[in-house]
Amino acid sequence: MKLLKDILYGVSLSAVSGDTNVLVNHIHFDSRAVGMDDVFVAVRGTLTDGHNFIQKAVDSGARAIICEELPEILVNGVTYLKVPDCNSALAIVASNFYGNPSKNLKLVGVTGTNGKTTVTTLLYNLFKKAGYKVGLISTIKVMVDEKEFPTSHTTPDVLTINSYLSKMNEVGVEFCFMEVSSHGIHQKRSEGLHFTGAIFTNLSHDHLDYHKTFAEYRDTKKKLFDGLPKTAFALVNIDDKNGLVMLQNTKAKKYTYALKTYADYRAQILERQFNGQLLKMDENELWSRLIGDFNAYNMLAIYATADLLGLEKMEILRLMSELENVDGRFQYYISKDKITAIVDYAHTPDALKNVLVTINALRTGNENVITVVGCGGDRDKSKRPVMGHIASEMSNQAIFTSDNPRTESPAVIIEEMEAGVEPQNAKKVLSIENRKQAIKTACKLALANDIILVAGKGHETYQETNGVRVDFDDFKEVKEALESLNK
């Protein structure tokens, strides 16, 4: 148990009713989890307001309530703490409760529309290969050195983050690489953390269902850099025009990387093949198993970060040559009939375009590119016609299908994708609602040397419809479909 006054250190308090010199057991922002002597933080969410559950938390034994508005009836023996912002207060008390674990390791946050998972995961893998104890907090999983934990959000809640960081402290983790989403920044999930550095990969069309405007989306990302201390580093991709925006108000030491413009860290693609590409980095050549311009940027960000964290440059290059693709990121399989199937998480217009540009750059011109793609339900609708346009314009055949429809009608989502298809490309488009059938159809249409891209879900091993998740793995499905054609 912890003293309430100790975990309140640094919290801006507007009013206090009750005793802060009391022991508390745990912190919760979900009233259903509250037990005896716990602290309940009444966070206002997008769907529910924690203030509506204050009495329930008290009835369950809460010892203290942190809220933005004090309830009319204050129960004797319960401490009520009024704060300007419950999300900020939760971030600070969570960090204090776990002993500020982010200060005991080197935490690097990675933000941007695309590339976050690849950069964080490969930095984790590189530093593991270099012999360090390392942590990872990503879309795919959480790693506490060797121990793996599943995850369901790009940026977990602040209690979960600090819990994992505390576990990392216990086993002696020295470095941790963490994806930081715009949702997480907006909801103050990264607040109260001590970052050694932050990386900006790129910014493109995404999450406008949540942020409403691109400017708001960009400025939310920027807050990560605004909050960095002077001792930290800020590393940004300045081939993206928003890179310099991220640096405008940061106190951190500023560093840049680019393929096209002058920067502190630069790279050049010398050769491309399906099994990798030759990069020139810091006047040294590096063979990378990851292909495409987007992966050249990812590898450059990894190189720069490892250098800024003190690894020796030639050792970094050697370790980078051993890195392999992250699951669901340009993951490919070649069938006996020489049909290449590529599975990629590309779920934004920019990411889909980048993958198709990479594929088309590797073609000899005689192969057909067949793209299977859908769009998620209950998410940014404005990108659906854009995704439909890109897939139909840049492929010989496009098959529109279901992604994770969630609570929306898959047929309606597909119709909205079809709205972006220009008349001259209409004959190239098939719409098959069932994703399994869409993948099978692509495999039946493909001839020797053709390329199938299955985009949108990548590493996900499920499909979500009306709150129910069923097993579904794009890579497994396309591999089985191609193998069945050879039987």
Sequence and secondary structure as in RCSB ss.txt:
>XXXX:A:sequence
MKLLKDILYGVSLSAVSGDTNVLVNHIHFDSRAVGMDDVFVAVRGTLTDGHNFIQKAVDSGARAIICEELPEILV
NGVTYLKVPDCNSALAIVASNFYGNPSKNLKLVGVTGTNGKTTVTTLLYNLFKKAGYKVGLISTIKVMVDEKEFP
TSHTTPDVLTINSYLSKMNEVGVEFCFMEVSSHGIHQKRSEGLHFTGAIFTNLSHDHLDYHKTFAEYRDTKKKLF
DGLPKTAFALVNIDDKNGLVMLQNTKAKKYTYALKTYADYRAQILERQFNGQLLKMDENELWSRLIGDFNAYNML
AIYATADLLGLEKMEILRLMSELENVDGRFQYYISKDKITAIVDYAHTPDALKNVLVTINALRTGNENVITVVGC
GGDRDKSKRPVMGHIASEMSNQAIFTSDNPRTESPAVIIEEMEAGVEPQNAKKVLSIENRKQAIKTACKLALAND
IILVAGKGHETYQETNGVRVDFDDFKEVKEALESLNK
>XXXX:A:secstr
 EEHHHHTTT   SEEES SSSEE  EESSGGG  TT EEE  B SS BGGGGHHHHHHTT SEEEESS  SS  
TT EEEE S HHHHHHHHHHHHTT GGGGSEEEEEESSSSHHHHHHHHHHHHHHTT  EEEE SSEEEETTEEEE
 SSSS  HHHHHHHHHHHHHTT  EEEEE  HHHHHTTTTTT   SEEEE    S  HHHHSSHHHHHHHHHHHH
HT  TTSEEEEETTSTTHHHHHTT  SEEEEEESSS  SEEEEEEEEETTEEEEEETTEEEEES  SHHHHHHHH
HHHHHHHHTT  HHHHHHHHTT    TTSSEEEE TT  EEEEE   SHHHHHHHHHHHHHH  SSS EEEEE  
 TTS GGGHHHHHHHHHHH SEEEE  S  BTS HHHHHHHHHTT  GGGGGGEEE SSHHHHHHHHHHH  TT 
EEEEES TT  EEEETTEEEE  HHHHHHHHHHHHT 
